[in-house]
Amino acid sequence: MDQLERAGIVGPAQGSKARDVMCVDDNDLEMRLNNLQ
């Protein structure tokens, strides 16, 4: 989860609440994942 947070895919931890997903769509997610490589 920490790696996903650093990549901007999910938001920061908020205690026991679920994290926010920062990607707006599949293309945004794919772009962020490609930038990790």
N, CA, C and O atoms as a GROMACS GRO file, in nm:
protein
  148
    1MET      N    1   0.082  -0.119   0.000
    1MET     CA    2   0.000   0.000   0.000
    1MET      C    3   0.086   0.126   0.000
    1MET      O    4   0.050   0.227  -0.061
    2ASP      N    5   0.199   0.120   0.068
    2ASP     CA    6   0.288   0.236   0.070
    2ASP      C    7   0.338   0.270  -0.069
    2ASP      O    8   0.347   0.387  -0.105
    3GLN      N    9   0.369   0.168  -0.148
    3GLN     CA   10   0.415   0.191  -0.285
    3GLN      C   11   0.304   0.252  -0.369
    3GLN      O   12   0.329   0.342  -0.450
    4LEU      N   13   0.182   0.205  -0.352
    4LEU     CA   14   0.069   0.261  -0.426
    4LEU      C   15   0.046   0.406  -0.387
    4LEU      O   16   0.012   0.489  -0.471
    5GLU      N   17   0.066   0.437  -0.260
    5GLU     CA   18   0.052   0.575  -0.214
    5GLU      C   19   0.159   0.664  -0.276
    5GLU      O   20   0.130   0.773  -0.325
    6ARG      N   21   0.284   0.617  -0.274
    6ARG     CA   22   0.394   0.696  -0.333
    6ARG      C   23   0.373   0.717  -0.483
    6ARG      O   24   0.413   0.820  -0.536
    7ALA      N   25   0.310   0.621  -0.549
    7ALA     CA   26   0.284   0.632  -0.693
    7ALA      C   27   0.164   0.722  -0.722
    7ALA      O   28   0.136   0.753  -0.838
    8GLY      N   29   0.092   0.763  -0.618
    8GLY     CA   30  -0.024   0.849  -0.638
    8GLY      C   31  -0.149   0.774  -0.680
    8GLY      O   32  -0.244   0.835  -0.730
    9ILE      N   33  -0.150   0.643  -0.661
    9ILE     CA   34  -0.265   0.562  -0.700
    9ILE      C   35  -0.371   0.561  -0.590
    9ILE      O   36  -0.490   0.564  -0.619
   10VAL      N   37  -0.327   0.557  -0.465
   10VAL     CA   38  -0.420   0.565  -0.352
   10VAL      C   39  -0.376   0.679  -0.261
   10VAL      O   40  -0.259   0.718  -0.260
   11GLY      N   41  -0.470   0.730  -0.185
   11GLY     CA   42  -0.440   0.837  -0.091
   11GLY      C   43  -0.377   0.784   0.036
   11GLY      O   44  -0.357   0.663   0.051
   12PRO      N   45  -0.345   0.874   0.128
   12PRO     CA   46  -0.281   0.834   0.254
   12PRO      C   47  -0.375   0.757   0.345
   12PRO      O   48  -0.497   0.764   0.331
   13ALA      N   49  -0.316   0.684   0.438
   13ALA     CA   50  -0.394   0.609   0.537
   13ALA      C   51  -0.468   0.708   0.626
   13ALA      O   52  -0.417   0.814   0.660
   14GLN      N   53  -0.589   0.670   0.664
   14GLN     CA   54  -0.672   0.753   0.752
   14GLN      C   55  -0.728   0.666   0.864
   14GLN      O   56  -0.849   0.653   0.880
   15GLY      N   57  -0.638   0.608   0.940
   15GLY     CA   58  -0.680   0.518   1.048
   15GLY      C   59  -0.741   0.391   0.991
   15GLY      O   60  -0.680   0.325   0.908
   16SER      N   61  -0.861   0.358   1.037
   16SER     CA   62  -0.926   0.234   0.992
   16SER      C   63  -1.013   0.255   0.869
   16SER      O   64  -1.073   0.160   0.820
   17LYS      N   65  -1.021   0.379   0.819
   17LYS     CA   66  -1.101   0.407   0.699
   17LYS      C   67  -1.030   0.355   0.574
   17LYS      O   68  -0.908   0.343   0.571
   18ALA      N   69  -1.109   0.325   0.472
   18ALA     CA   70  -1.052   0.284   0.344
   18ALA      C   71  -0.979   0.402   0.280
   18ALA      O   72  -1.018   0.517   0.298
   19ARG      N   73  -0.874   0.372   0.207
   19ARG     CA   74  -0.801   0.477   0.137
   19ARG      C   75  -0.879   0.521   0.013
   19ARG      O   76  -0.952   0.442  -0.046
   20ASP      N   77  -0.862   0.648  -0.025
   20ASP     CA   78  -0.923   0.699  -0.148
   20ASP      C   79  -0.841   0.653  -0.267
   20ASP      O   80  -0.718   0.648  -0.261
   21VAL      N   81  -0.909   0.618  -0.376
   21VAL     CA   82  -0.842   0.584  -0.501
   21VAL      C   83  -0.827   0.713  -0.579
   21VAL      O   84  -0.925   0.782  -0.605
   22MET      N   85  -0.703   0.746  -0.618
   22MET     CA   86  -0.674   0.874  -0.681
   22MET      C   87  -0.686   0.870  -0.833
   22MET      O   88  -0.691   0.976  -0.897
   23CYS      N   89  -0.691   0.752  -0.892
   23CYS     CA   90  -0.701   0.739  -1.038
   23CYS      C   91  -0.845   0.764  -1.080
   23CYS      O   92  -0.939   0.718  -1.016
   24VAL      N   93  -0.859   0.839  -1.189
   24VAL     CA   94  -0.994   0.873  -1.235
   24VAL      C   95  -1.051   0.769  -1.331
   24VAL      O   96  -1.173   0.756  -1.342
   25ASP      N   97  -0.964   0.694  -1.400
   25ASP     CA   98  -1.012   0.592  -1.493
   25ASP      C   99  -0.899   0.494  -1.522
   25ASP      O  100  -0.789   0.507  -1.471
   26ASP      N  101  -0.929   0.395  -1.606
   26ASP     CA  102  -0.830   0.292  -1.638
   26ASP      C  103  -0.706   0.349  -1.707
   26ASP      O  104  -0.595   0.304  -1.682
   27ASN      N  105  -0.726   0.449  -1.793
   27ASN     CA  106  -0.612   0.510  -1.863
   27ASN      C  107  -0.519   0.580  -1.765
   27ASN      O  108  -0.397   0.572  -1.778
   28ASP      N  109  -0.576   0.648  -1.668
   28ASP     CA  110  -0.497   0.716  -1.566
   28ASP      C  111  -0.417   0.615  -1.485
   28ASP      O  112  -0.299   0.636  -1.458
   29LEU      N  113  -0.480   0.504  -1.446
   29LEU     CA  114  -0.412   0.399  -1.372
   29LEU      C  115  -0.297   0.341  -1.454
   29LEU      O  116  -0.187   0.323  -1.402
   30GLU      N  117  -0.322   0.312  -1.580
   30GLU     CA  118  -0.218   0.256  -1.666
   30GLU      C  119  -0.100   0.351  -1.680
   30GLU      O  120   0.015   0.307  -1.676
   31MET      N  121  -0.127   0.480  -1.695
   31MET     CA  122  -0.020   0.579  -1.707
   31MET      C  123   0.064   0.583  -1.579
   31MET      O  124   0.187   0.587  -1.586
   32ARG      N  125   0.000   0.582  -1.464
   32ARG     CA  126   0.073   0.586  -1.337
   32ARG      C  127   0.157   0.461  -1.317
   32ARG      O  128   0.270   0.468  -1.269
   33LEU      N  129   0.102   0.344  -1.354
   33LEU     CA  130   0.177   0.219  -1.342
   33LEU      C  131   0.297   0.217  -1.437
   33LEU      O  132   0.404   0.168  -1.400
   34ASN      N  133   0.279   0.269  -1.558
   34ASN     CA  134   0.390   0.275  -1.654
   34ASN      C  135   0.501   0.367  -1.605
   34ASN      O  136   0.618   0.342  -1.634
   35ASN      N  137   0.466   0.472  -1.532
   35ASN     CA  138   0.566   0.565  -1.480
   35ASN      C  139   0.650   0.503  -1.369
   35ASN      O  140   0.758   0.554  -1.337
   36LEU      N  141   0.602   0.394  -1.308
   36LEU     CA  142   0.677   0.327  -1.203
   36LEU      C  143   0.795   0.250  -1.259
   36LEU      O  144   0.894   0.227  -1.188
   37GLN      N  145   0.787   0.209  -1.383
   37GLN     CA  146   0.890   0.124  -1.443
   37GLN      C  147   1.007   0.204  -1.493
   37GLN      O  148   1.102   0.147  -1.547
   0.00000   0.00000   0.00000
